[in-house]
């Protein structure tokens, strides 16, 4: 989708600091980091939100989780990390493309907000 920021990033039409990419997913640093490590993990397939994912997307969703773990290990987040996805404006989703926030490098509080 040409009007989707994350689709443009995946297509290399908008710059980003990539930390991972394969045939199904891309990961890049958040431009407004909320932790020392703050990476966004997105499917290359445009899915608006987790609520819009279908049963056919189950394997892709699992892949995104595994990518998060791989990046966490590569960034030495041995004391822990958080993986978050916001679903809808009311939950704080600001880009209508499914994405996971990988946060680490500092203590995380609960509840998050």
VOGU-3710 file (C-alpha; in Angstrom, 3 decimals, decimal comma):
1> xxxxxxxxxx> 0,000/0,000/0,000  1,567/3,238/-1,134  -0,047/5,276/1,647  1,265/2,991/4,425  4,418/4,241/6,152  5,654/0,761/7,047  5,022/-0,570/3,531  7,107/2,333/2,196  9,872/1,527/4,690  9,856/-2,164/3,717
11> xxxxxxxxxx> 10,034/-1,109/0,036  13,005/1,175/0,905  11,064/4,234/-0,257  11,297/5,784/3,214  14,567/5,547/5,150  14,889/3,504/8,323  17,668/1,862/10,325  17,094/-1,817/9,589  18,348/-4,375/12,111  16,810/-7,456/10,463
21> xxxxxxxxxx> 15,134/-8,502/7,231  14,052/-11,753/5,598  11,464/-12,701/2,993  8,518/-12,312/5,421  9,538/-9,680/7,961  11,556/-6,535/8,511  12,740/-4,887/11,708  14,016/-1,375/12,184  14,762/1,056/14,994  11,873/3,146/16,283
31> xxxxxxxxxx> 12,352/6,861/15,540  10,957/7,727/18,992  12,568/5,082/21,236  11,011/4,353/24,621  13,895/2,145/25,782  17,597/1,762/24,949  16,557/-0,981/22,528  13,309/-0,186/20,713  12,816/-2,043/17,458  9,677/-2,324/15,344
41> xxxxxxxxxx> 9,053/-5,719/13,747  6,649/-5,748/10,805  5,370/-8,334/8,365  6,171/-7,510/4,755  2,589/-8,473/3,958  0,304/-5,553/4,726  -2,003/-6,457/7,607  -3,679/-3,437/9,192  -3,718/-4,763/12,749  -3,692/-7,935/14,786
51> xxxxxxxxxx> -7,490/-7,930/14,675  -7,308/-7,966/10,872  -4,988/-10,997/10,742  -6,609/-14,179/9,462  -6,131/-17,822/10,355  -3,935/-18,045/7,248  -1,574/-15,518/8,896  -0,927/-17,712/11,959  2,451/-18,965/10,731  3,530/-15,416/9,857
61> xxxxxxxxxx> 2,510/-14,175/13,312  4,597/-16,915/14,913  7,513/-15,966/12,674  7,317/-12,359/13,889  7,561/-13,585/17,483  10,637/-15,677/16,642  12,216/-12,665/14,909  11,652/-10,671/18,104  13,500/-13,326/20,112  16,359/-13,429/17,620
71> xxxxxxxxxx> 16,806/-9,647/17,722  16,620/-9,649/21,539  19,457/-12,196/21,666  21,507/-10,224/19,127  21,088/-7,117/21,310  22,112/-9,042/24,454  18,805/-8,456/26,221  19,588/-11,256/28,671  17,853/-9,607/31,643  14,559/-9,506/29,787
81> xxxxxxxxxx> 12,635/-7,736/27,068  9,071/-6,844/26,207  7,147/-7,455/22,980  4,038/-5,287/22,538  1,483/-4,740/19,819  -1,222/-2,110/19,964  -4,516/-2,883/18,269  -6,566/0,150/17,235  -6,333/3,852/17,996  -7,739/3,394/21,503
91> xxxxxxxxxx> -4,787/1,145/22,347  -2,228/3,542/20,868  -1,784/2,105/17,361  -0,586/5,038/15,267  0,342/3,247/12,008  -2,248/0,985/10,385  0,189/-1,845/9,689  0,613/-4,665/12,196  3,842/-4,176/14,121  5,467/-5,392/17,287
101> xxxxxxxxxx> 7,556/-3,194/19,551  10,606/-4,960/20,974  11,706/-3,034/24,073  14,680/-3,757/26,297  17,742/-2,445/27,994  15,927/-0,995/31,017  13,610/-2,202/33,750  10,006/-2,489/32,585  7,195/-1,541/34,950  3,749/-3,069/35,230
111> xxx> 1,091/-2,173/34,398  2,550/-0,541/31,278  -0,052/2,171/30,853
//
